[in-house]
Amino acid sequence: MIRIGTLCYVLPSCVASPLTQQAVGRIVEVVSAPYEAPDDWRYLPGTYYDVAFEGWTFYCHADKLRPISDPGAELSQAEADALPRPVELAAD
C-alpha cells in the first residue's frame, strides 16, 4: 500500500487519456487511499490511487506507480536508473 503524500514515478508504459498523459513518466504525489476500480469501462480491474500533478488530479493504476519518497519502498536498480534526474538551475 502506498501512503498519501508519497511521491511516485509513473511508468512510461502507463496507458492514459490525452489529458492524463501529461503525468506519464513524471513524478506525482499520491492524494488518496487505495481503492478498487469502479465498475466502469474506463478502468482496468485492480487497485487505483488518485495522484496530483501540476494542479491536476488523475487516477492511476497501482501497477504503474513506483514510490520514490517512501523509505520502505524498494526499487530495482533498473527502475532507479530510469527515474528522471533533477535539473540544476543556474544561480541568478
Buried (B, 14 or more C-beta within 10 A) or exposed (E): EBEEEBBBBBBEEBEBEEEBEBBBBBBBBBBBEBEEBEEEEEEEEEBBBBBBBEEEEBBBBBEBBBBBEBEEEEBEEEEEEBEEEEEEEEEE
